[in-house]
Amino acid sequence: MKPVLLVLASLLVGCDSSVIRTVNDTGAESGDSDSDTEVDSDTIEVIGGDDDTAADTDTTDDDDEIYAAFFDPTVIQTVDITLSDRNIRQLNFGTEGYVQGDVTINGVFFSEVGVRLKGSSTYQDLNCDDGYCKAAFKIKLNEFVVDQRYGDLERITLNNMTSDYTQSKEVIVYDLLNRHSQLASRCSYARVTLNGEPWGLYANLESADDRWLRRRFSDATGNLWGTADYYGDFYTQYLDTGWVSKSGDGDPAALQAVTAALDTYQGDFFGELGGLIDVDQWLEYWAWCAATGNYDGYPFTLNDVLIYADPANEGRIAFAPWGTDESWDEYEYSGRTWNVVGGRLGYACMYDAACVTELQTKIGEAVVAYEASDIMAIAQAAWDLSEADASTDPKRPYTPDYVWYYRDYYEGVMPGYGDYVRAKVGI
């Protein structure tokens, strides 16, 4: 039986450094920034979002190798952030934009990068006076300097793992999904410092942008969206506020088309929606969520998903998870399972017996693949790699004993999770 949550007792070898850093002579900002002037190192900068509409630049094999190595789940990366006191105060004030700072990635220095804090339920600021200071970060290397990259990497997403008692689920699940060629980011660990002060262990998640698309689709010129907080769904009232453009021109036509089809839905999922979404990929995405117990995302909740309207597939939408830190969920404790949905597309499938049958088949296939993966070998490798850092993390959200307790707990859950899923799905 899952133990009752404990009362927390304390606060909730780098890669190759031969990196080409491309900077124009003027030091002007990147093409997707809203300003036209250079920003002084102590100037607050609060404009610019996470959309990525600037044209791609060519990359070399070395760039790709550096990019891949940065997300190697067997290596802890190092990311050292430098911010002025003024810009730290601005971030603590709650700006949603980037401030200017410097960053050193595995020993390679970059000046004038964009830094902001991230998260909704996991959001924390840099003020440790309140006892919570494991802030999560987004870093945009080309926010102020055109085409500034680490290999082919323009953005860094550092998750604070404050929802993950094991301090490992994102690294494990994204590794598993990529081993099975699923549409998903890659993830490694990162050891982070701020102004020379250790800030501990982070999940280093591959950012969703044009480069993310280019590695997964033959045509990366379409529109990529993520959800805004908790309201990404296919209702008219959510189209403007529920989705955030990550790449492309932001044209909502694909979202509007799915919404219109659902407005007149008669119960034929494949016939009515098959021309608008990649139904086979959608059900496979859903199946892998079930196979790993990843119910903290669409279609179960209205958040934590990426969707891409693929021009090479006649604009059909494909789906990818964005946040796997609550995986191996169990219905007995959370009330969430494979068919407890909140998203409109999920409801539509549940109203079509043929869609439900196909979904059950896909879940069965995903479970077989999961069981063939030696999930405990993947998990143990992540746990061994992170043990020392999880023990000494000065900003840790959980005590080491708490982390070890839950790693032991999930060591009992993970190997048999396939049979658990089968019983719930009835397959």
C-alpha positions as CSV (number, residue, x, y, z in Angstrom):
1,M,0.0,0.0,0.0
2,K,1.3,3.5,-0.8
3,P,2.6,5.2,2.3
4,V,1.1,8.3,3.7
5,L,3.2,11.4,2.7
6,L,5.8,12.2,5.2
7,V,6.3,15.6,6.7
8,L,9.3,17.1,5.1
9,A,12.3,17.5,7.3
10,S,14.0,20.1,5.3
11,L,13.4,22.4,2.4
12,L,10.7,21.3,0.3
13,V,31.3,14.9,-16.8
14,G,30.5,17.6,-18.9
15,C,30.3,17.4,-22.7
16,D,32.9,18.4,-25.3
17,S,33.6,22.1,-25.1
18,S,34.5,22.6,-28.8
19,V,31.5,24.7,-29.5
20,I,31.0,27.2,-32.3
21,R,29.5,30.4,-30.9
22,T,28.0,32.5,-33.7
23,V,27.6,36.2,-32.9
24,N,27.1,39.1,-35.3
25,D,29.4,42.1,-35.1
26,T,27.0,44.5,-33.6
27,G,25.8,42.3,-30.7
28,A,22.2,43.0,-31.8
29,E,19.4,40.9,-30.5
30,S,18.0,37.7,-32.1
31,G,15.4,37.9,-34.8
32,D,12.5,36.8,-32.6
33,S,13.0,39.5,-30.0
34,D,10.8,42.6,-29.9
35,S,13.4,45.2,-29.4
36,D,15.9,46.7,-31.8
37,T,18.6,47.9,-29.4
38,E,21.3,46.3,-27.4
39,V,20.6,46.0,-23.7
40,D,23.2,46.9,-21.1
41,S,24.3,44.1,-18.8
42,D,22.5,45.7,-15.8
43,T,19.3,46.7,-17.7
44,I,16.1,44.9,-16.9
45,E,14.6,43.3,-20.0
46,V,11.0,42.1,-19.7
47,I,9.9,41.6,-23.3
48,G,10.1,38.6,-25.6
49,G,8.2,35.3,-25.3
50,D,9.0,31.6,-26.0
51,D,7.7,31.6,-29.6
52,D,10.4,30.8,-32.1
53,T,9.6,32.3,-35.5
54,A,13.1,33.3,-36.6
55,A,14.6,31.5,-39.7
56,D,16.7,28.5,-39.0
57,T,20.4,28.6,-39.6
58,D,22.5,25.7,-40.9
59,T,24.1,23.3,-38.5
60,T,27.0,21.0,-38.7
61,D,27.5,17.4,-37.6
62,D,29.5,18.7,-34.6
63,D,26.6,20.9,-33.6
64,D,24.3,17.9,-33.7
65,E,26.7,15.9,-31.7
66,I,27.0,18.6,-29.0
67,Y,23.2,18.9,-29.0
68,A,22.7,15.1,-28.5
69,A,25.4,14.9,-25.8
70,F,23.7,17.7,-23.8
71,F,20.6,15.4,-23.4
72,D,22.6,12.2,-22.7
73,P,20.8,10.7,-19.6
74,T,24.0,9.0,-18.5
75,V,25.8,12.3,-18.0
76,I,25.2,15.2,-15.6
77,Q,25.5,18.5,-17.4
78,T,26.8,21.7,-15.8
79,V,25.0,25.1,-16.2
80,D,26.3,28.1,-14.4
81,I,24.1,31.2,-14.4
82,T,25.2,34.8,-13.6
83,L,22.7,37.5,-12.9
84,S,23.0,41.0,-11.6
85,D,21.3,41.8,-8.2
86,R,18.9,44.1,-10.0
87,N,17.8,41.4,-12.5
88,I,17.4,38.9,-9.7
89,R,15.0,41.4,-8.0
90,Q,13.1,41.8,-11.2
91,L,12.7,38.0,-11.6
92,N,11.5,37.8,-8.0
93,F,9.1,40.6,-8.8
94,G,7.4,38.2,-11.2
95,T,8.2,39.4,-14.7
96,E,7.1,37.0,-17.4
97,G,9.9,38.1,-19.8
98,Y,13.6,37.5,-19.9
99,V,16.3,39.4,-18.1
100,Q,19.8,39.6,-19.3
101,G,22.6,37.5,-17.8
102,D,25.5,35.2,-18.6
103,V,25.7,31.4,-18.7
104,T,28.5,28.8,-18.8
105,I,27.5,25.5,-20.2
106,N,29.9,22.6,-19.6
107,G,32.7,25.1,-19.4
108,V,31.7,27.2,-22.4
109,F,30.9,30.8,-21.7
110,F,28.0,32.8,-23.3
111,S,27.4,36.5,-22.5
112,E,24.1,38.4,-22.8
113,V,21.7,35.5,-22.7
114,G,18.0,35.7,-21.7
115,V,17.0,34.1,-18.3
116,R,13.6,33.8,-16.8
117,L,11.8,31.7,-14.2
118,K,9.3,29.1,-15.2
119,G,6.5,26.9,-13.9
120,S,2.9,27.1,-12.7
121,S,2.3,24.7,-9.8
122,T,6.0,24.2,-9.6
123,Y,6.9,27.9,-9.8
124,Q,9.3,29.2,-7.1
125,D,11.3,32.5,-7.1
126,L,14.9,33.2,-6.1
127,N,14.0,34.5,-2.7
128,C,15.0,32.0,-0.1
129,D,13.6,33.9,2.8
130,D,10.3,32.1,2.5
131,G,12.0,28.7,2.8
132,Y,11.3,27.7,-0.9
133,C,13.9,28.7,-3.5
134,K,14.4,25.9,-6.0
135,A,13.5,28.1,-8.9
136,A,13.1,26.5,-12.3
137,F,14.8,28.3,-15.3
138,K,14.5,28.9,-19.0
139,I,17.5,30.2,-20.7
140,K,17.5,31.6,-24.3
141,L,20.9,31.9,-25.7
142,N,19.8,34.0,-28.7
143,E,17.5,36.4,-26.9
144,F,20.0,39.3,-27.1
145,V,22.7,38.0,-29.5
146,V,21.8,36.9,-33.0
147,D,22.3,33.1,-33.6
148,Q,24.1,32.5,-30.3
149,R,24.1,28.7,-29.8
150,Y,25.7,25.9,-27.9
151,G,26.2,23.5,-30.8
152,D,22.7,23.6,-32.2
153,L,21.1,24.5,-28.9
154,E,19.3,27.8,-28.5
155,R,17.2,27.2,-25.4
156,I,17.6,25.5,-22.1
157,T,14.8,24.3,-19.9
158,L,15.7,23.4,-16.3
159,N,12.9,21.8,-14.3
160,N,13.2,21.9,-10.5
161,M,11.6,18.5,-9.9
162,T,9.5,19.8,-7.0
163,S,6.6,17.5,-7.9
164,D,8.8,14.4,-8.1
165,Y,9.6,12.6,-4.8
166,T,12.1,10.4,-6.6
167,Q,14.0,13.3,-8.4
168,S,14.2,11.1,-11.5
169,K,10.9,10.5,-13.3
170,E,11.5,12.9,-16.1
171,V,14.9,11.5,-16.9
172,I,13.6,7.9,-16.8
173,V,10.3,8.4,-18.7
174,Y,11.7,10.6,-21.5
175,D,14.6,8.1,-22.0
176,L,12.0,5.3,-22.2
177,L,9.9,7.1,-24.7
178,N,12.8,7.9,-27.0
179,R,14.0,4.3,-26.9
180,H,10.6,3.4,-28.4
181,S,10.7,6.2,-31.0
182,Q,7.8,8.2,-29.4
183,L,7.3,11.8,-30.1
184,A,8.9,13.3,-27.0
185,S,11.7,15.5,-25.8
186,R,15.0,14.2,-24.5
187,C,16.1,14.8,-20.9
188,S,19.2,14.6,-18.8
189,Y,20.3,15.8,-15.4
190,A,22.0,19.2,-14.9
191,R,24.0,20.6,-12.0
192,V,23.2,24.3,-11.7
193,T,24.8,27.2,-10.0
194,L,23.7,30.9,-9.7
195,N,26.3,33.5,-9.2
196,G,28.7,30.8,-8.1
197,E,26.3,29.4,-5.5
198,P,25.2,25.8,-5.9
199,W,21.5,25.4,-6.7
200,G,21.5,21.7,-7.0
201,L,20.2,19.0,-9.4
202,Y,17.7,19.8,-12.2
203,A,16.0,17.9,-15.0
204,N,17.4,19.3,-18.2
205,L,14.5,19.0,-20.6
206,E,14.9,19.5,-24.4
207,S,13.0,22.7,-25.2
208,A,10.2,22.7,-27.7
209,D,11.1,25.0,-30.6
210,D,11.9,25.0,-34.3
211,R,15.0,22.8,-33.6
212,W,12.9,20.3,-31.7
213,L,10.6,20.1,-34.7
214,R,13.4,19.7,-37.2
215,R,14.7,16.6,-35.4
216,R,11.3,15.0,-35.6
217,F,9.5,16.1,-38.7
218,S,10.4,16.3,-42.4
219,D,8.7,19.7,-42.5
220,A,9.3,21.9,-39.5
221,T,7.6,25.0,-40.9
222,G,4.2,24.3,-39.2
223,N,2.8,25.6,-36.0
224,L,3.8,24.1,-32.6
225,W,1.8,25.0,-29.5
226,G,2.0,24.2,-25.8
227,T,-0.6,24.8,-23.2
228,A,-0.9,27.9,-21.1
229,D,-1.3,26.8,-17.4
230,Y,-4.3,24.5,-17.2
231,Y,-6.6,25.5,-20.1
232,G,-5.4,24.1,-23.4
233,D,-8.4,22.5,-25.0
234,F,-10.5,22.6,-28.2
235,Y,-13.2,25.0,-27.1
236,T,-13.6,28.5,-28.7
237,Q,-13.0,30.2,-25.4
238,Y,-9.6,28.5,-24.9
239,L,-8.2,29.1,-28.4
240,D,-6.8,32.6,-27.6
241,T,-5.7,32.0,-24.0
242,G,-5.2,28.3,-23.6
243,W,-2.5,27.7,-26.2
244,V,1.0,29.3,-26.5
245,S,2.8,29.4,-29.8
246,K,6.2,27.7,-29.6
247,S,7.2,27.8,-33.3
248,G,5.7,28.9,-36.6
249,D,3.5,31.9,-37.4
250,G,0.9,31.2,-34.7
251,D,-2.0,30.8,-37.2
252,P,-4.8,29.1,-35.1
253,A,-6.5,27.6,-38.2
254,A,-5.7,24.0,-37.2
255,L,-7.0,24.5,-33.7
256,Q,-10.1,26.2,-35.0
257,A,-10.8,23.3,-37.4
258,V,-10.6,20.7,-34.6
259,T,-12.8,22.9,-32.4
260,A,-15.4,23.3,-35.2
261,A,-15.4,19.5,-35.8
262,L,-16.0,18.8,-32.1
263,D,-18.8,21.4,-32.0
264,T,-20.8,19.2,-34.5
265,Y,-19.4,15.8,-33.4
266,Q,-21.7,12.9,-34.1
267,G,-19.6,10.1,-32.6
268,D,-17.5,8.9,-35.5
269,F,-14.0,9.8,-34.2
270,F,-12.0,8.5,-37.2
271,G,-14.4,9.8,-39.9
272,E,-14.9,13.3,-38.3
273,L,-11.5,13.9,-36.9
274,G,-9.2,11.7,-39.0
275,G,-8.5,14.6,-41.5
276,L,-7.6,17.0,-38.7
277,I,-5.4,15.0,-36.2
278,D,-3.0,12.1,-36.7
279,V,-5.4,9.7,-35.1
280,D,-3.0,6.7,-35.0
281,Q,-0.3,8.9,-33.4
282,W,-2.8,10.5,-31.0
283,L,-3.9,7.1,-29.7
284,E,-0.3,5.9,-29.4
285,Y,0.6,9.0,-27.4
286,W,-2.4,8.3,-25.2
287,A,-1.4,4.6,-24.9
288,W,2.1,5.5,-23.7
289,C,0.7,7.9,-21.1
290,A,-1.3,5.0,-19.8
291,A,1.6,2.5,-20.0
292,T,3.7,4.9,-17.8
293,G,0.9,6.3,-15.6
294,N,1.5,9.8,-16.9
295,Y,-2.0,11.2,-16.3
296,D,-0.9,14.8,-15.5
297,G,-1.4,16.1,-19.0
298,Y,-3.8,16.1,-21.9
299,P,-6.3,14.5,-22.4
300,F,-6.6,13.7,-18.7
301,T,-6.0,17.3,-17.6
302,L,-5.9,20.4,-19.8
303,N,-2.2,21.0,-19.7
304,D,1.3,19.5,-20.2
305,V,1.1,18.7,-23.9
306,L,2.7,19.9,-27.1
307,I,0.8,19.8,-30.4
308,Y,2.1,20.2,-33.9
309,A,0.2,20.8,-37.1
310,D,2.4,18.9,-39.6
311,P,2.5,20.4,-43.1
312,A,3.9,17.1,-44.4
313,N,0.8,15.3,-43.1
314,E,-1.8,17.7,-44.6
315,G,-1.7,19.8,-41.4
316,R,-2.9,17.0,-39.1
317,I,-2.0,17.5,-35.5
318,A,0.4,15.3,-33.6
319,F,0.8,15.2,-29.8
320,A,3.8,15.0,-27.4
321,P,4.0,15.0,-23.6
322,W,5.4,18.0,-21.8
323,G,6.0,17.0,-18.2
324,T,6.3,13.4,-17.0
325,D,7.2,14.1,-13.3
326,E,4.1,12.4,-11.9
327,S,4.3,9.1,-13.8
328,W,3.4,5.7,-12.4
329,D,0.2,7.2,-11.0
330,E,-2.2,4.8,-9.3
331,Y,-6.0,5.1,-9.5
332,E,-6.5,4.1,-5.9
333,Y,-4.7,7.2,-4.7
334,S,-5.3,9.8,-7.3
335,G,-8.5,8.7,-9.0
336,R,-6.8,9.0,-12.4
337,T,-6.5,6.3,-15.0
338,W,-6.6,5.6,-18.7
339,N,-10.2,6.6,-19.4
340,V,-10.7,9.3,-16.8
341,V,-10.4,12.3,-19.1
342,G,-10.9,16.0,-19.0
343,G,-10.0,17.0,-22.5
344,R,-12.5,17.4,-25.3
345,L,-10.7,15.0,-27.7
346,G,-10.6,12.4,-24.9
347,Y,-14.4,12.7,-24.4
348,A,-14.9,12.4,-28.2
349,C,-13.0,9.1,-28.3
350,M,-14.9,7.7,-25.3
351,Y,-18.2,8.3,-27.2
352,D,-17.0,6.1,-30.1
353,A,-16.8,2.4,-29.4
354,A,-14.4,1.9,-32.3
355,C,-12.0,4.5,-30.9
356,V,-12.1,3.0,-27.4
357,T,-11.3,-0.5,-28.9
358,E,-8.4,0.9,-30.9
359,L,-7.1,2.8,-27.9
360,Q,-7.2,-0.4,-25.8
361,T,-5.3,-2.2,-28.5
362,K,-2.7,0.6,-28.5
363,I,-2.4,0.5,-24.8
364,G,-1.8,-3.3,-24.9
365,E,1.0,-2.8,-27.4
366,A,2.6,0.0,-25.4
367,V,2.5,-2.2,-22.2
368,V,4.3,-5.0,-24.1
369,A,7.0,-2.6,-25.2
370,Y,7.2,-1.2,-21.7
371,E,7.7,-4.6,-20.2
372,A,10.4,-5.4,-22.8
373,S,12.4,-2.4,-21.8
374,D,14.0,-3.5,-18.5
375,I,12.6,-0.4,-16.8
376,M,14.4,-1.0,-13.6
377,A,17.8,-1.0,-15.4
378,I,16.9,2.5,-16.8
379,A,15.7,3.7,-13.4
380,Q,18.7,2.3,-11.5
381,A,21.1,4.0,-13.9
382,A,19.3,7.3,-13.2
383,W,19.3,6.7,-9.5
384,D,23.0,5.8,-9.3
385,L,23.9,8.8,-11.4
386,S,21.9,11.2,-9.3
387,E,22.4,9.8,-5.8
388,A,25.3,12.0,-4.7
389,D,23.7,15.2,-6.0
390,A,20.4,14.4,-4.5
391,S,22.1,13.9,-1.2
392,T,24.0,17.2,-1.2
393,D,21.5,19.4,-3.2
394,P,21.4,22.6,-1.1
395,K,18.0,23.7,-2.5
396,R,16.5,20.2,-2.5
397,P,12.7,20.1,-2.1
398,Y,12.9,16.8,-0.2
399,T,15.3,15.3,2.2
400,P,17.6,12.4,1.0
401,D,15.7,9.9,3.2
402,Y,12.5,11.0,1.6
403,V,13.9,10.5,-1.9
404,W,15.4,7.1,-1.1
405,Y,12.0,6.0,0.5
406,Y,10.1,6.8,-2.7
407,R,12.7,5.3,-5.0
408,D,12.3,2.1,-3.0
409,Y,8.6,2.4,-3.2
410,Y,8.6,2.8,-7.0
411,E,11.1,0.0,-7.4
412,G,8.2,-2.1,-6.2
413,V,5.7,-0.5,-8.5
414,M,7.5,0.0,-11.8
415,P,8.3,-3.6,-12.8
416,G,4.7,-4.8,-12.4
417,Y,3.0,-1.7,-13.8
418,G,2.1,-3.4,-17.0
419,D,-0.1,-5.9,-15.3
420,Y,-1.6,-3.1,-13.2
421,V,-2.5,-1.2,-16.5
422,R,-4.0,-4.4,-18.1
423,A,-6.2,-4.9,-15.1
424,K,-7.5,-1.3,-15.3
425,V,-8.0,-1.3,-19.0
426,G,-9.5,-4.8,-19.1
427,I,-7.1,-6.3,-21.7
